[in-house]
Each structure stands twice: as structure tokens, then as C-alpha cells.
Amino acid sequence: MDLRSPLLGGDLEEELLGGDLTGASSDRLPVKPADSSRRGALGRLLAPRSLTAAVASADASQVFRLLAGRADPNKHGGRVVASALCSRHWEVLALLVAHGGVIGQDDLSGISPVVLLRCVREESCLELVLRARVDVNGRDRLGATPLLWAVARGPPGAVRTLLLHGADVSTRDGSGVGAVAAAAFRGDISVLQAVLGAGGSVNALDRLRQSPLHFACLEGHLEVVQLLLAAQADLSHRSRWGGDALYCATEGNHRPILESLVAARSDVNGPSPDGLTALHVACDRGHGGSVQLLLALRAQPGIRTKAGARAVDRARNFPLIQELLTGCSGHQLP
């Protein structure tokens, strides 16, 4: 199963987001800046005279004074706000937004989605950036949107905030992984419920035709599997490599999920295009406990693959499983 999408635990997140996903702490966003009188006469004399300069130097006190003096945060088409945002000067940005500052249309295309992605784990900063009218559906160089990153790695509150601000729940990254699949892989029920509640498709497929149920079964998220089944996930769907949900659960040796799938009427003897059944997979991987369970669920050990292999043939490296299949073993296998 291909898990190379960075949403699903790839190695590119640190490179993409610079390693610091925390943003600024919400308690650092002031109601108003410190009293500028403490700076003294020399400080006032040397303070930046224009809003653009004050923002560039991250001088929150001077920005506050200039805005109080009716400086227009949108005078230069929103470039002042864009400067504060790209520099992640949160105190300054909070002041500009509070005075009606927004990103100019000419600058929207130049605002890297990474700026917004950095905020998905800090909900106060996220709300602030969204109020500056950054494109909530902007994509990074991997094709992922802030919603996809929030679903995969962020707090549930960030997911809800992005959805409330119009994030597209049907979007997918460059590997075709969508929000429902990312939530299923992660295993957070509240995130999955939020995405499904916003209209996410329970049977959305990635480029390898893998479904959210495949990801949940492979990762062993029983509650997620049960939620997806309740939402009418397709049990019989097979990916491009031929596996169905039962195949994925067997790969991971997740026996409670195997029981749930069979109880939901997954075909325990259903073959892949190559003739592989779940029992073949369990034998091949050496998952003795799954072999025992599948046999109890009426898996047929005599079924042959298109290459002619039976389950016992696939267990050639596991003598105890071979004994179990031939009825000679009384062992309880792991």
C-alpha cells in the first residue's frame, strides 16, 4: 500500500513547514501594546514614521500609535498586512486586522500557503490569519491545503475553523489523498465526524484507488472502521493493487477489525485479481492469530491462487501455521 503522501506520515513535513508548527502562543496576541511612554523621548524620536516601516521593524507600539492616528492599513493595497503575515509578526498583524486590514488581491497569489499551514496547530493565529482574508484553499508545493494538514496533524478545532471559513472538504493532495482518507489514517473520531459532517465522501479514492476504509483497516483504527461502515463505506471495493478492506486488516493483523468486517458481511473468501484471499495474506505474513480467526470465520484453506498456491503453501516459512492448517496443531498462535 502506497503511503508516500506526506499527509500520511511522509518525511517532507519538516522540510515543508520548517519544523516549527506551533506558531505564536495565543496569550501573546495583545489587546493593545505596551505603553509607549516608557520608551522615552529618544525612542519616540527614532520610531518609524510610516506604517510600512513600523510593520517591517515589528514595532507594535508604533503601529498602534499610527493606527490610532488613523493610518490606513490598506493604503498600499494590503501589502502592509501581507508583510506582517509573511514575517509572522502576530502582534502587529492582530493590530492591523483589528483596524480592518486585509491582504490585497494583488498579494494573495504571493502569500505562500505555508504561512497558513504554520497556524493550523495554533487556533488563535489561524483565526487571525483567516480574518486577513488569506485564501483558505491555497495549496502548497505538494498540492495539500491547510484543511488537509489540519485533518492529518492539527487539532480538531482547527479543522472546524477552516470548514467554517469555506475550506473545500472535497480537495485532495498531489497523491490524491483527501480529507476523509487523512482522517481515517489518523484515527481521530472527532476529526472524521467533522469532515463527514461537512460533506466529505466516505468512498473517495486516491490515485491508487485506495479508500478511507482501507487506510483505517491497515492502521487498526477499530472505531473509525465502525464509523465508516455506519456511513455506508464500500466493503467490497478493491484498490489498484487488488486489496479490499479485509485484505488491509489482515496485513496489519488487526483481528477485532477482521471480526467487524465479516460481521458486516465482508466476503471472508473473496479473492483478489491474483486469487489471493485474506487467509493467503495472513499465512504469507505469518499472522498466526489471524489465521486462527479466519478459519473460525469459515475461511477456506483449500482455495488456490491463480498461480496454484494454497494457504498452506504460503505459510512455508511458518511451521506452526502449516500445522494449524493441516489440523495437527493445538497451539494458540499470536
N, C-alpha and C positions, 0 to 999 in steps of 0.2 A: 504494500500500500504506500502510495507516494505522499509523504508528509513534508515536502520541502517548502511549502508556503510558510513564510516567517510568522504568520498568524498562528500556526500550529507548532510552535517551538523551534523555528529555524534559527540560524546563527546571525541573522542580519539585523536583529532588533537593536543591539548595542551600537552597531555602525550607523543605523538609520537615525536613531534618536539620541545618539551621543552619550548613552549610558546614564543620563540623569532624567528620570521620568517624573520626578516629584514636583517640579515646578516650584513656585513660591508658596510658602505657607499662607493659609487664608488669614492668619492673625497678623500678617504683615501688610495687609491691604488697609490703609488707614481711612478713618472717617475724614480727617484733614491732617495735613502735615504738621510737623513741629513748629512752634512759634519762631518765626524768622527773626524776631527782635534780638534773639540770643546771638545771632551772627555778628552783630555789631556794625558800626558804620563802614568799616573796611570791607566786610562781607557784602554789604548792600552795594557798595561802590563797584565791586568786582563781579557781581552777579550778572548772568547773561541778560541782555536787554530784549532779546526776541524769544518768542515761544519756541521756535525751532531750535535755537541754541540751548535753551533751558532743558528741552527734552533730550537733546543729544548728550548733554552732560549729566542727565538723570538727576537734575536739581529739582526735587519735588516741591520744596518751599517756594522757589522762584516760579515754578509752573503754577502753583496755587495762587501766588500774587498776581501773575499775569492774567490768569483766567478770571480772577476776582475783578480785575480791571477791564474785563470784557474783551480780552484777546479771543479771537475766533479759532477754535481748534481745527476747523475745516477750511481755513483760509487758503491753504495750498492744496486743495483737492484731496484732503485726507492723508497727505504724506507725513504730516507730523504724527498722526496716530499710528501709521504704518511703521514709522521709525521706533516709536516706543514699544510696539508689539514685537518687531523683529529683534530688538535688543532685550526683550523680556524685562523691561523696567515696569514691573507691575504696579507700583505705587503711582508712577507717572501716568500709566495707561488708565488706571482707575479714575484719576482726576480728569483726564481728557474725555473719557466716556461719560462720566457724571455730568460733564458740561456739553454733552451732545456730540462729541467727536466720534467719527466713524471712518472706516477705511474707504478711500476714494475708489471709484470704479476703475480708474487707470492703474491703481496699485494692486488690485485684487489678484491679477494674474502673476504678480511678482511676489506675493506672500506665499512662502513655502508652507504646504500643509503640515510640515514638521513642527512649525510653531504651535499649531493647534493640537497636534499629536502629543506634544510635551505636556499638555494640560489635562489629558484625559484622566490622570490619576489625582489631580487636584481640582475638585469640582468648583471651588470659588474662582480659580483662574479660568477655568473652562467657561463658566457663565460670563465672566468679564470679557473674554475674547469673542464670544458669540455676540455679545452686545455691541461689539465694534464692527459687526456685520462681516466677519470673515466667512468665506464660503464653507458651509458645514459639510459639503460633499466634495471638497477638494481632495485630490489624490496625491500620494507620494510616488516616488520613482518605482515602487513595487506594485503600484495600482491599488493600494489599500487606502481606505478613507478613515477619518477619525472614528467613525462608528465601528468599523471592523476591528480597529485596535482596541477600542474600549470594550467591545464584546470579548475579545480574546484575552486582554490583560488588565483592563481597568475596573473601577468599582461599579456596581450596579447603578448607582446614582448617576454616573457619567453617561451610561447607556440611555437612561431615561431622559436626561437633559438633552442629549443630542437628538433623540427621537422627537422630543417636544419642539425642537428648533428646526425640524424638517429634514433630518438625516434620512437618506434613502435606504430603507431596510432591505431592498432587493439587490443592492450593489454587490459586486464581487471583486476580489483582488486579481492580480495578474495570473494566478494559478486557478482562477475560477472558484475559489472558496468564498462562500457567502456568510452572512451573519448567523444564520441558523446552524450551519456546519461548524463555525468557530465556537458558538455557544455549546454545541453538543460535544465538541472535542474538549472544551474547558471543563464541562461538568457542573456548571453553576446553574441550579434550577431557576433562580430568580432572573438571571440574565436571559435564559432561554424563554421563560414565560414572557418577558418584556418584548423580545424580538418576535415571538409568535403572535403576541397580542397586537403588535404593530403591523401585522400582515405578512410576516416572513413565511416563506414556503417550506413546509415540513419535508418536502421531497425535492428540494433544489439540489442540482447536481453540479459537481465541479468538472474540470476538463477531462478527468478520468472516469466520469460518471459515478463518482462516489457520493453517497447521500449522507445527510446528518446522522441517520441511524447507523450507518457503517462506522462513522467516527466514534459514536457513543459506545457501540459494542466493542470496538477494538480497545478503547481506553478503559472499559469496565465500569462505566457510569450507569448503574442499575436504575436509579431514579430517573435519570434523563431518558433512558431507553423506555421506561414505562410511560413517561410523559409523551414521548414521540409516538409510541404505539396508540396512546389515547387520542392523539391528534391525527390518526389515520396514516402514519408512516407506512410506506410500501415495504412489506416483509420480503417479498419475492424478488425485488429489484437486484440485479447483479451489475457490478461495475465493469469497466472495460477489461479488467484483468480476471473477471469471472466470478468474483466472490459476492455472496449475499450477506445479510446480517448474521446468520448463523455461522457462516464461514469466519467472519470477523471475530465473533465472540469466542469461537474455538481457537483461533490464532492466539488470542490473549489468555486462554484458559480461564475464562470467566464463567464459571458454572451456574451461578444464580441467573445470569443473563440467558444462558442456554435454556434453562427451565422456563424463563419468562417468554422467550421466543417460541418455544414449542407449545407452551400453553396458549399462545396467541395464534397457533396453527401454522407456524413455520414448518415446512416440509423437512423433517429430520434426515430424509434420504434424498433430498433434491440434489442433483448433480450439477457441477459447473460445465461449461462447454467442453472441458477436457475429461469429464466424467468423475471429477473429484467430489466426494461428499464430505460433510463435516467430520465423519469418522475417519476418513482417509487423512484429513488435515491433523486431527488430534494424534493419530498414530505417527505421522511424519514428524510432528513436533515433540513427541514424547510426553504428551499431556495425559498421563495415565488416569487421573481423576476424571477428566473429560471423557475419556474412552469409556470408563465405567458408567458415567451418567448417560452418555449417548446410547449405550447398549440397553440401559434401563428404560430409555425413552423410545426403544424399538428401532434403533439404527440397525441396518442390515450389513453384517460383516462380509457377506458373500458378494456384494456389488463390486464390479470391476470398473476401473477407469478405461478410457479409450485405448490406453497402452496395455491393458490387460492386468493391471495390478489390483490385488485385493487389499483390504485394510491390513491384514497380517503381513503382507509383503512390504507395505510402507513402514511397518514397525520393526524392520530387520535390525535396527540398532538398539532396540529396547526389548530385551528378552522377557521381562515381566509382562509387558503389554502383549507380546506374542502368546505367552501362556494364557493370559486372560482371554484372548480372542479364540484360542483353541479349547477353552473350557478347562484348563489344567491348573489355573491359579486361584488360590483362595486369599491372595493378598489384597489389602486395601491400598490402592495406589494414590500417589499425590496428584 
